[in-house]
Amino acid sequence: MPEDEAQYTPPDSLLQVIDNLARFHREHEKYYSQAPLRQAAELQARSRALKSLADRWSDVEAGEQTSAIAFAGTEDLNAPGLVAESGILFMEGEDEPAELRRLKREVGMIAEDTEQGGAWLAQAMEQAWGIAGSLAAYPALADLLGSGTGSSPMTGSRRVCRLWSRVCCAALSTCWPGSTSLRRRSGPT
């Protein structure tokens, strides 16, 4: 191989790393093309339950305990249809339902996981930009950077931009109730 060509041809070790990253991260991307939709549907269901309770409580005044039996459902706290959909059942003489505590805990965990994942991804993306820039020294890898004529719909820099967008969305999610950032500002919940 002529010396000119050798400086433009990436070393085999670099090509092996690129191949490994392409294979595994492509599979990972398949998962993340569906995961946000599933998570959004789950959060929407939890949101509906909380809105249903809020609507009920804004229309009904708290009444006296109507049954001497501690396990009877409360007429004033339970929203119509909500028990069947969410399992949240307020009972006479009981504290907050276990299902509501679990809902709040799960939403808090999602917020915390998203915040941690976003922080990790932001750090990884900073490193990826540096690595992507160093690939520009090899014209044979132009397609990986998105500047070539490759047929892949998500080559190089477009993939980096999409991941960076995910980082920004994860950062926004910390503004929602249950996120650790919000808890730090407003105190323990």
C-alpha positions as a Python dict, from the first residue, in 0.01 Angstrom:
ca = {
    (1, 'M'): (0, 0, 0),
    (2, 'P'): (147, 342, -93),
    (3, 'E'): (234, 573, 195),
    (4, 'D'): (-28, 834, 89),
    (5, 'E'): (-303, 574, 94),
    (6, 'A'): (-190, 432, 429),
    (7, 'Q'): (-244, 764, 607),
    (8, 'Y'): (-603, 782, 476),
    (9, 'T'): (-691, 422, 556),
    (10, 'P'): (-802, 363, 914),
    (11, 'P'): (-613, 98, 1112),
    (12, 'D'): (-778, -243, 1149),
    (13, 'S'): (-814, -199, 1525),
    (14, 'L'): (-1019, 118, 1469),
    (15, 'L'): (-1236, -59, 1211),
    (16, 'Q'): (-1300, -344, 1457),
    (17, 'V'): (-1410, -98, 1725),
    (18, 'I'): (-1638, 82, 1479),
    (19, 'D'): (-1788, -249, 1369),
    (20, 'N'): (-1852, -352, 1730),
    (21, 'L'): (-2013, -18, 1817),
    (22, 'A'): (-2226, -21, 1503),
    (23, 'R'): (-2362, -371, 1566),
    (24, 'F'): (-2438, -342, 1935),
    (25, 'H'): (-2558, 17, 1937),
    (26, 'R'): (-2785, -48, 1641),
    (27, 'E'): (-2954, -323, 1844),
    (28, 'H'): (-2969, -90, 2146),
    (29, 'E'): (-3127, 180, 1929),
    (30, 'K'): (-3401, -68, 1829),
    (31, 'Y'): (-3493, -102, 2195),
    (32, 'Y'): (-3493, 274, 2251),
    (33, 'S'): (-3707, 335, 1946),
    (34, 'Q'): (-3992, 163, 2137),
    (35, 'A'): (-3912, 214, 2506),
    (36, 'P'): (-4012, 583, 2526),
    (37, 'L'): (-4353, 503, 2377),
    (38, 'R'): (-4416, 231, 2634),
    (39, 'Q'): (-4301, 457, 2915),
    (40, 'A'): (-4519, 743, 2788),
    (41, 'A'): (-4825, 516, 2785),
    (42, 'E'): (-4752, 403, 3142),
    (43, 'L'): (-4706, 762, 3259),
    (44, 'Q'): (-5025, 868, 3083),
    (45, 'A'): (-5221, 597, 3268),
    (46, 'R'): (-5078, 714, 3600),
    (47, 'S'): (-5156, 1072, 3507),
    (48, 'R'): (-5518, 980, 3428),
    (49, 'A'): (-5552, 819, 3771),
    (50, 'L'): (-5418, 1126, 3950),
    (51, 'K'): (-5633, 1364, 3741),
    (52, 'S'): (-5938, 1150, 3811),
    (53, 'L'): (-5873, 1176, 4185),
    (54, 'A'): (-5814, 1551, 4159),
    (55, 'D'): (-6139, 1597, 3965),
    (56, 'R'): (-6331, 1393, 4220),
    (57, 'W'): (-6185, 1579, 4515),
    (58, 'S'): (-6255, 1918, 4359),
    (59, 'D'): (-6627, 1828, 4317),
    (60, 'V'): (-6697, 1644, 4645),
    (61, 'E'): (-6658, 1760, 5000),
    (62, 'A'): (-6502, 1531, 5257),
    (63, 'G'): (-6771, 1358, 5456),
    (64, 'E'): (-6788, 1170, 5776),
    (65, 'Q'): (-6699, 802, 5791),
    (66, 'T'): (-7009, 625, 5660),
    (67, 'S'): (-6926, 275, 5780),
    (68, 'A'): (-6797, 131, 6102),
    (69, 'I'): (-6610, -127, 5894),
    (70, 'A'): (-6255, -3, 5830),
    (71, 'F'): (-6232, -184, 5496),
    (72, 'A'): (-6541, -29, 5336),
    (73, 'G'): (-6473, 200, 5042),
    (74, 'T'): (-6512, 570, 5107),
    (75, 'E'): (-6788, 737, 4907),
    (76, 'D'): (-6622, 1078, 4905),
    (77, 'L'): (-6262, 988, 4812),
    (78, 'N'): (-6300, 718, 4544),
    (79, 'A'): (-6345, 842, 4188),
    (80, 'P'): (-6600, 650, 3980),
    (81, 'G'): (-6431, 391, 3758),
    (82, 'L'): (-6085, 456, 3901),
    (83, 'V'): (-6073, 154, 4129),
    (84, 'A'): (-6119, -85, 3836),
    (85, 'E'): (-5864, 94, 3617),
    (86, 'S'): (-5588, 163, 3869),
    (87, 'G'): (-5662, -42, 4179),
    (88, 'I'): (-5651, 275, 4392),
    (89, 'L'): (-5913, 221, 4663),
    (90, 'F'): (-5958, 453, 4958),
    (91, 'M'): (-6110, 271, 5254),
    (92, 'E'): (-6278, 405, 5567),
    (93, 'G'): (-6036, 439, 5854),
    (94, 'E'): (-5727, 367, 5642),
    (95, 'D'): (-5437, 584, 5531),
    (96, 'E'): (-5331, 648, 5175),
    (97, 'P'): (-5393, 338, 4960),
    (98, 'A'): (-5092, 115, 4890),
    (99, 'E'): (-5163, 146, 4516),
    (100, 'L'): (-5129, 526, 4534),
    (101, 'R'): (-4805, 499, 4732),
    (102, 'R'): (-4673, 255, 4471),
    (103, 'L'): (-4778, 487, 4186),
    (104, 'K'): (-4591, 779, 4343),
    (105, 'R'): (-4285, 561, 4411),
    (106, 'E'): (-4280, 430, 4051),
    (107, 'V'): (-4313, 778, 3899),
    (108, 'G'): (-4032, 897, 4126),
    (109, 'M'): (-3814, 605, 4015),
    (110, 'I'): (-3880, 681, 3648),
    (111, 'A'): (-3784, 1044, 3704),
    (112, 'E'): (-3467, 947, 3890),
    (113, 'D'): (-3369, 685, 3631),
    (114, 'T'): (-3427, 934, 3350),
    (115, 'E'): (-3221, 1199, 3525),
    (116, 'Q'): (-2931, 957, 3586),
    (117, 'G'): (-2953, 816, 3234),
    (118, 'G'): (-2955, 1166, 3089),
    (119, 'A'): (-2647, 1264, 3288),
    (120, 'W'): (-2464, 949, 3176),
    (121, 'L'): (-2570, 1001, 2816),
    (122, 'A'): (-2460, 1367, 2821),
    (123, 'Q'): (-2113, 1259, 2933),
    (124, 'A'): (-2102, 983, 2671),
    (125, 'M'): (-2211, 1225, 2400),
    (126, 'E'): (-1935, 1471, 2490),
    (127, 'Q'): (-1686, 1189, 2438),
    (128, 'A'): (-1860, 1080, 2115),
    (129, 'W'): (-1823, 1428, 1963),
    (130, 'G'): (-1449, 1412, 2027),
    (131, 'I'): (-1418, 1067, 1875),
    (132, 'A'): (-1632, 1158, 1575),
    (133, 'G'): (-1407, 1456, 1507),
    (134, 'S'): (-1097, 1238, 1503),
    (135, 'L'): (-1255, 1013, 1237),
    (136, 'A'): (-1251, 1305, 992),
    (137, 'A'): (-883, 1229, 931),
    (138, 'Y'): (-992, 919, 737),
    (139, 'P'): (-1187, 1003, 418),
    (140, 'A'): (-1287, 636, 389),
    (141, 'L'): (-1501, 688, 702),
    (142, 'A'): (-1690, 992, 568),
    (143, 'D'): (-2019, 797, 561),
    (144, 'L'): (-1990, 730, 933),
    (145, 'L'): (-1980, 1103, 994),
    (146, 'G'): (-2292, 1162, 786),
    (147, 'S'): (-2107, 1363, 524),
    (148, 'G'): (-2084, 1087, 268),
    (149, 'T'): (-2341, 929, 43),
    (150, 'G'): (-2419, 628, 263),
    (151, 'S'): (-2766, 481, 237),
    (152, 'S'): (-2818, 442, 610),
    (153, 'P'): (-3094, 675, 735),
    (154, 'M'): (-2901, 737, 1058),
    (155, 'T'): (-2536, 760, 977),
    (156, 'G'): (-2271, 920, 1193),
    (157, 'S'): (-2350, 1274, 1297),
    (158, 'R'): (-2725, 1223, 1258),
    (159, 'R'): (-2708, 942, 1514),
    (160, 'V'): (-2504, 1162, 1747),
    (161, 'C'): (-2760, 1443, 1706),
    (162, 'R'): (-3049, 1207, 1780),
    (163, 'L'): (-2877, 1083, 2095),
    (164, 'W'): (-2799, 1441, 2196),
    (165, 'S'): (-3168, 1521, 2154),
    (166, 'R'): (-3248, 1233, 2392),
    (167, 'V'): (-3007, 1386, 2645),
    (168, 'C'): (-3192, 1716, 2627),
    (169, 'C'): (-3530, 1545, 2672),
    (170, 'A'): (-3396, 1359, 2973),
    (171, 'A'): (-3277, 1687, 3122),
    (172, 'L'): (-3624, 1838, 3072),
    (173, 'S'): (-3784, 1546, 3253),
    (174, 'T'): (-3617, 1655, 3575),
    (175, 'C'): (-3863, 1946, 3587),
    (176, 'W'): (-4156, 1711, 3652),
    (177, 'P'): (-4287, 1630, 4001),
    (178, 'G'): (-4106, 1335, 4151),
    (179, 'S'): (-3771, 1423, 4001),
    (180, 'T'): (-3475, 1445, 4235),
    (181, 'S'): (-3398, 1801, 4120),
    (182, 'L'): (-3745, 1914, 4216),
    (183, 'R'): (-3724, 1736, 4550),
    (184, 'R'): (-3393, 1904, 4631),
    (185, 'R'): (-3548, 2246, 4573),
    (186, 'S'): (-3874, 2188, 4756),
    (187, 'G'): (-3762, 1954, 5033),
    (188, 'P'): (-3861, 1595, 5106),
    (189, 'T'): (-4198, 1468, 4985),
}
